[in-house]
Amino acid sequence: MTTVKEIYDKIDGTAPFFNAEKWDNCGIIVGSQSNKVTKIISTLDITKEAALEAVATGADLVISHHPVIFNPLKNLDDNNPAVILAKNNVSAICMHTNFDLSKNGMNHILCKKLGLKELKNIPLDFEDGIAIGNICDLEHQTDVNHLAETVKFRLGCEILRYNSIKKPIKRVGICSGSGGNYLAGAIKNQCDALITGDVKHSVFVEAQNAGIAVLDAGHFYTEVIFCDWINDFIRANYPEITTFTAQSCKDPCSYAL
């Protein structure tokens, strides 16, 4: 029977947990290393709904991208997802910045999802000496409107915000989640566009002044691709374990169209 620790070790071999940012909280966050695993539920965020779904479906382990505990808990509330999991003996492995910073991690699979091939050994930027994001050269140049429609279609997002530029787009910077801070890196690497999420107004203004397009597909849609990746990873390494994405793993935002 496979244990939580065995799965942790297998993930660690692909996306080493020691590479996580110092401020992050990755690894086995809930449950014992020795707990047996026969069913896994994956999700981007371990919400209350996801925790209850894990219990209802008889999952032994939840694997998420975002940590179920990030800030210190000052009380143990029955509505807290981590408490729900612990009370029902469901473990949780959270693989956040260790996966973001992995060579074949989040930004690699985002490039694949977008149909782009990243340049080898050329990151979008560096933070504290750590390589962040990817750069892709398009096979054929395009314009910002076509690129925006392509990103929206491939990621399935309802809304995509972008600033319009007139020049052709050939080189694109990629950073999943919240990557507006890496606009300077995109400019330095002569990118014509930056695809990311959670972009502030000031970043759009700076991008427009610099003549570079920024496409904000949202934090959720640039990272929910994690679920398919971890499901495939588990099935390839542990075919005897049932794994599936939580039905509750949905964009928490609604949009007035």
C-alpha positions as CSV (number, residue, x, y, z in Angstrom):
1,M,0.0,0.0,0.0
2,T,1.3,3.4,-1.0
3,T,1.9,6.0,1.8
4,V,1.7,9.8,1.8
5,K,5.4,9.9,2.3
6,E,6.1,7.8,-0.8
7,I,4.0,10.2,-2.9
8,Y,5.7,13.2,-1.3
9,D,9.1,11.6,-2.2
10,K,8.0,11.0,-5.8
11,I,6.9,14.6,-6.2
12,D,10.1,15.8,-4.6
13,G,12.1,14.0,-7.3
14,T,10.3,16.1,-9.9
15,A,9.7,19.4,-8.1
16,P,12.0,19.5,-5.1
17,F,10.4,21.0,-2.1
18,F,13.7,22.5,-0.9
19,N,13.5,24.9,-3.9
20,A,10.3,26.5,-2.5
21,E,10.5,30.2,-1.6
22,K,11.4,30.8,2.1
23,W,8.1,32.6,2.7
24,D,6.1,29.7,1.3
25,N,4.5,26.6,3.0
26,C,4.9,23.5,0.9
27,G,5.0,19.8,1.6
28,I,2.8,17.6,3.8
29,I,0.7,20.2,5.5
30,V,-2.0,18.0,6.9
31,G,-1.9,14.3,8.1
32,S,0.7,11.7,8.9
33,Q,3.5,10.6,6.5
34,S,2.5,7.0,7.1
35,N,-1.1,7.4,6.1
36,K,-2.1,4.9,3.4
37,V,-3.4,6.3,0.1
38,T,-5.8,4.7,-2.4
39,K,-7.7,7.7,-3.6
40,I,-6.5,11.3,-4.3
41,I,-8.4,14.4,-5.1
42,S,-6.5,17.3,-6.8
43,T,-7.4,21.0,-6.7
44,L,-5.8,24.4,-7.2
45,D,-7.0,25.6,-3.8
46,I,-8.2,23.5,-0.8
47,T,-11.3,25.4,-0.1
48,K,-13.9,24.4,2.5
49,E,-15.9,22.9,-0.4
50,A,-12.9,20.9,-1.7
51,A,-12.2,19.6,1.8
52,L,-15.8,18.4,2.3
53,E,-15.7,16.9,-1.2
54,A,-12.6,15.0,-0.3
55,V,-14.3,13.6,2.8
56,A,-17.5,12.8,0.9
57,T,-15.7,10.9,-1.9
58,G,-13.5,8.9,0.5
59,A,-10.2,10.5,-0.6
60,D,-7.2,9.8,1.6
61,L,-5.1,12.6,0.2
62,V,-5.6,16.1,-1.4
63,I,-2.9,17.5,-3.5
64,S,-3.1,21.2,-4.2
65,H,-1.0,23.9,-5.7
66,H,-1.8,26.6,-3.2
67,P,-1.1,25.9,0.5
68,V,-4.1,25.0,2.7
69,I,-2.3,26.7,5.6
70,F,-0.4,29.8,4.6
71,N,-0.7,32.3,7.5
72,P,-0.4,30.9,11.0
73,L,-3.7,29.6,12.5
74,K,-4.7,31.4,15.7
75,N,-7.7,29.2,16.3
76,L,-9.0,25.9,15.0
77,D,-12.4,26.6,13.5
78,D,-14.5,23.7,12.2
79,N,-15.0,25.6,8.9
80,N,-11.3,25.8,8.2
81,P,-10.4,23.4,5.4
82,A,-7.3,22.1,7.2
83,V,-9.3,21.3,10.3
84,I,-11.9,19.5,8.2
85,L,-9.2,17.4,6.6
86,A,-7.5,16.6,9.9
87,K,-10.7,15.7,11.7
88,N,-11.5,13.2,8.9
89,N,-8.0,11.8,8.6
90,V,-7.4,13.2,5.1
91,S,-3.9,14.3,4.3
92,A,-2.8,17.2,2.2
93,I,0.3,17.8,0.1
94,C,0.7,21.3,-1.2
95,M,3.2,22.0,-4.0
96,H,3.3,25.7,-4.6
97,T,6.5,27.6,-5.4
98,N,8.5,24.4,-5.6
99,F,6.4,23.6,-8.6
100,D,6.4,27.2,-9.9
101,L,10.2,27.1,-10.0
102,S,10.6,23.6,-11.3
103,K,12.1,23.3,-14.8
104,N,9.2,21.2,-15.9
105,G,6.7,22.9,-13.6
106,M,3.9,25.3,-13.9
107,N,5.3,27.7,-16.5
108,H,6.4,24.8,-18.7
109,I,3.0,23.3,-18.7
110,L,1.4,26.7,-19.3
111,C,3.6,27.1,-22.4
112,K,2.4,23.7,-23.6
113,K,-1.2,24.6,-22.9
114,L,-0.8,27.7,-25.0
115,G,0.9,25.8,-27.8
116,L,4.2,27.6,-27.3
117,K,7.7,26.2,-27.1
118,E,9.9,27.9,-24.5
119,L,13.5,29.0,-25.1
120,K,15.9,26.8,-23.2
121,N,17.8,28.3,-20.2
122,I,16.5,31.8,-20.7
123,P,14.1,32.7,-17.9
124,L,11.8,35.7,-18.0
125,D,13.5,37.2,-14.9
126,F,15.3,36.5,-11.7
127,E,14.2,37.0,-8.1
128,D,16.8,36.6,-5.3
129,G,18.9,34.8,-7.9
130,I,16.1,32.3,-8.7
131,A,14.9,32.0,-12.4
132,I,11.3,33.0,-12.8
133,G,9.0,32.3,-15.8
134,N,9.7,31.4,-19.4
135,I,10.2,33.1,-22.8
136,C,8.8,31.7,-26.0
137,D,9.4,32.7,-29.6
138,L,6.3,32.2,-31.8
139,E,6.6,30.1,-34.9
140,H,4.7,32.8,-36.8
141,Q,4.3,36.4,-35.7
142,T,0.8,37.5,-34.8
143,D,-1.0,40.6,-33.5
144,V,-2.2,41.2,-30.0
145,N,-5.9,40.7,-30.7
146,H,-5.3,37.2,-32.2
147,L,-2.9,36.3,-29.4
148,A,-5.6,37.4,-26.8
149,E,-8.3,35.2,-28.5
150,T,-5.9,32.3,-28.6
151,V,-5.0,32.6,-24.9
152,K,-8.7,33.0,-24.0
153,F,-9.7,29.9,-26.0
154,R,-6.8,27.7,-24.8
155,L,-7.2,28.5,-21.1
156,G,-11.0,28.7,-21.1
157,C,-11.1,32.0,-19.3
158,E,-14.3,34.1,-19.4
159,I,-12.5,37.4,-19.3
160,L,-9.0,38.4,-20.6
161,R,-7.7,41.9,-20.1
162,Y,-5.0,43.3,-22.3
163,N,-3.6,46.6,-23.6
164,S,-3.5,47.0,-27.3
165,I,-0.3,47.6,-29.2
166,K,0.1,47.9,-33.0
167,K,3.4,46.2,-33.5
168,P,3.6,42.5,-34.5
169,I,4.2,39.9,-31.7
170,K,6.9,37.4,-32.1
171,R,8.4,36.9,-28.6
172,V,6.3,36.2,-25.5
173,G,7.1,36.1,-21.8
174,I,5.1,33.6,-19.7
175,C,4.5,33.7,-15.9
176,S,1.6,31.9,-14.3
177,G,-0.3,33.2,-11.4
178,S,0.7,36.8,-10.6
179,G,3.5,37.9,-12.8
180,G,3.0,41.6,-13.4
181,N,6.1,42.4,-11.4
182,Y,8.2,40.7,-14.1
183,L,7.3,43.2,-16.8
184,A,10.8,44.7,-16.6
185,G,12.2,41.2,-17.3
186,A,10.0,40.9,-20.3
187,I,11.1,44.3,-21.6
188,K,14.8,43.4,-21.0
189,N,14.4,40.2,-22.9
190,Q,12.8,42.0,-25.8
191,C,9.4,40.4,-25.4
192,D,6.5,41.8,-27.4
193,A,4.0,40.5,-24.9
194,L,3.7,39.1,-21.4
195,I,1.1,36.5,-20.5
196,T,0.2,36.3,-16.8
197,G,-2.5,37.1,-14.3
198,D,-3.4,39.5,-11.4
199,V,-2.0,42.5,-13.3
200,K,-2.3,45.9,-11.6
201,H,-3.4,49.1,-13.4
202,S,0.0,50.6,-13.1
203,V,1.6,47.7,-14.9
204,F,-0.7,48.1,-17.9
205,V,0.2,51.8,-18.0
206,E,3.9,51.0,-17.8
207,A,3.5,48.4,-20.5
208,Q,1.6,50.7,-22.9
209,N,4.4,53.3,-22.5
210,A,7.0,50.7,-23.3
211,G,5.2,49.4,-26.3
212,I,4.7,45.9,-24.9
213,A,1.4,44.0,-24.6
214,V,0.4,42.5,-21.2
215,L,-2.4,39.8,-21.3
216,D,-4.0,39.1,-18.0
217,A,-5.8,35.7,-18.2
218,G,-6.3,35.6,-14.4
219,H,-4.6,33.7,-11.6
220,F,-7.0,30.8,-11.6
221,Y,-6.9,30.1,-15.4
222,T,-3.1,30.3,-15.6
223,E,-2.7,27.8,-12.8
224,V,-5.7,25.4,-12.7
225,I,-3.7,23.5,-15.4
226,F,-1.9,22.0,-12.4
227,C,-4.7,19.6,-11.7
228,D,-4.4,17.7,-15.0
229,W,-0.7,17.6,-14.6
230,I,-0.8,16.1,-11.1
231,N,-3.5,13.6,-12.1
232,D,-1.4,12.4,-15.0
233,F,1.7,12.3,-12.7
234,I,-0.1,10.1,-10.1
235,R,-1.6,7.8,-12.8
236,A,1.8,7.3,-14.4
237,N,3.5,6.4,-11.2
238,Y,0.7,4.8,-9.2
239,P,-1.8,3.2,-11.6
240,E,-3.5,1.5,-8.6
241,I,-4.5,4.8,-7.1
242,T,-7.7,6.6,-8.1
243,T,-7.2,10.3,-8.8
244,F,-9.5,13.0,-10.0
245,T,-10.0,16.8,-9.9
246,A,-12.4,18.2,-7.4
247,Q,-15.7,19.3,-8.9
248,S,-15.4,22.3,-6.6
249,C,-12.2,23.5,-8.3
250,K,-13.7,26.4,-10.1
251,D,-12.9,30.1,-10.6
252,P,-14.1,31.8,-7.4
253,C,-15.1,34.9,-9.3
254,S,-18.2,35.7,-11.3
255,Y,-18.2,38.2,-14.1
256,A,-20.8,40.6,-15.3
257,L,-20.5,40.4,-19.1
